[in-house]
Amino acid sequence: MDYSTTVLVTLIAYKLVLIAIGFWSQKRTKSSEDYFIGGRRLGPWVAAVSSAASASSAWTLLGMSGAAYTMGVSAIWIVPAVVLGYCFNWIWIAPRLQQLADQQQAITLSQLLANQTGQWRKPILYLSSFCIVFSFTFYIAAQFQAAGNTFASTFDVSMQWSIITGALIILIYTLLGGFWAVSITDTLQGLLMAVAAVVLPVAGLLTLGGPMELWQQMHSTFSLEQMSITGPHQGLVGLAFVIGLLGIGLGNPGQPHVVNRMMALRDSRSVHQAKVIAIGWSMIVISGMLILGWCAKVIIAPVSDGEQALLNFTNHLFPAVVAGIMIAAILSAIMSTADSQLLVSAAAISYDVRVQDEQLATQHSLLISRLTVVVMCMISVAIALFAPKDIFSRVLFAWNALGAAFGPLLIVRLLGHPVSGRASFAAMFCGFFGAVILSMFESPPGDYLERIIPFGLALYIAYLGRVKEPALSAAIDKPGSMHNS
């Protein structure tokens, strides 16, 4: 078989597996709790790898390798930013969040943050739903765009049909199985990402003759600025650049599609096992993509778009059949984030907004959830088709906004004290809109303003608003409580 045929056959086989998983998962989806959080029965491997894959995919594979290709040595700061974010999420956040979500029987992150806020519960749920849907609309569009770029370059078909085809496949298995389908397919795709992150950079290093030879070749390929640890920046500006890149890790605790896997873990033992798996995965994949981007700069002909370096590198280094299989695996992994984000968006609209009381008809809830998935998918496809933008910046925009909206409030809640309703709303509002507003201005080195200032402000507001007295902790969950007015 030739290259295109190999990719096509591999993709068809893989997508049939995904749809089969959707049908299998449908049998296990009988309630909103099953659809949105898997009945709290997730094991460590599925929780760890699926959360990692849903947090990464297109951004890590194409965006990180493209950043290394374009930025050079200074891209190395993204590695500790991401890995330390994973460490904080799984070592500190996960065990506390799993226990709190189980104790409160919270199905979504928004619901958990809105608990014990009295009359502010509804405004907080509405605001959190807006933050999620707004951010994920662009986030999902970036995944569709990445898939479309790969489809189009591989099969020489139009970008429009490439994006629509990829979106339709994701839509089918997300509609069928909900959280179970998304988690299991993300696990499979996360493992494929790990394989690609090992095979591709190792092949590049072997081609060049080892790490030392790569380093020597980089001196003759990259510019002096690209070989600098702070890029084109010096002194205090260089320090701000590094701080800004490290600030990427601050967004980890506030990603609803990531932390909901922690909420779904079945017990504390699973949390401990998942911690090792998730952190190890992040180290392998993010480091692998950094090395791949450097190898691609040295080995392949120059490309105008750094986010295409991985695809060109794979085609250049491997025989047609092997490259075809690898491209199919990469393409499938790229699509893994969109399904989780569609599901969280559906939860935000159909569950968080509608469920203000304890009772809800299960079948009606599931219908609204699935209709929401369809609508979100259509909007994101439209953005990918008519307002394209580079994947790296679009994903980081959504990542920063969500991280500042939810991360600080979640951290303070997990410290052991409820936060008053007014402070919860203010922290979420200031964090989200602060990140959005600052992103509209010309970006300083490392985008440190939009990554650090909104997060720090929201954390300060949430910490000041915590409720310390046990009596108040019990009282503030009652609507109309004076402590939340």
Buried (B, 14 or more C-beta within 10 A) or exposed (E): EEBBEBBBBBBEEBBEBBBEBBEBBBEBBEBBBBBBBBBBBBBBBBBBBBBBBBBBBBBBBBBBBBBBBBBBBBBBBBBBBBBBBBBBBBBEBBBBBBBBBBEBEBBBBBBBBBBBBBBBBBBBBBBBBBBBBBBBBBBBBBBBBBBBBBBBBBBEEEBBEBBBBBBEBBBBBBBBBBBBBBBBBBBBBBBBBBBBBBBBBBBBBEBBEEEEEBBBBBEEBBEEBBBBEBBBBEEEBBBBBBBBBBBBBBBBBBBBBBBBBBBBBBBEEBBBBBBEBBBBBBBBBBBBBBBBBBBBBBBBEEBEEBBBBBBBBBBBBBEBBBBBBBBBBBBBBBBBBBBBBBBBBBBBBBBBBBBEEEEBEEEEBBEBBBBBBBBBBEBBBBBBBEEBBBBBEBBBBBBBBBBBBBBBBBBBBBEEBBBBBBBBBBBBBBBBBBBBEBBEEEBBBBBBBBBBBBBBBBBBBBBEBBBEEEEBBEBBBEBEBEBBE
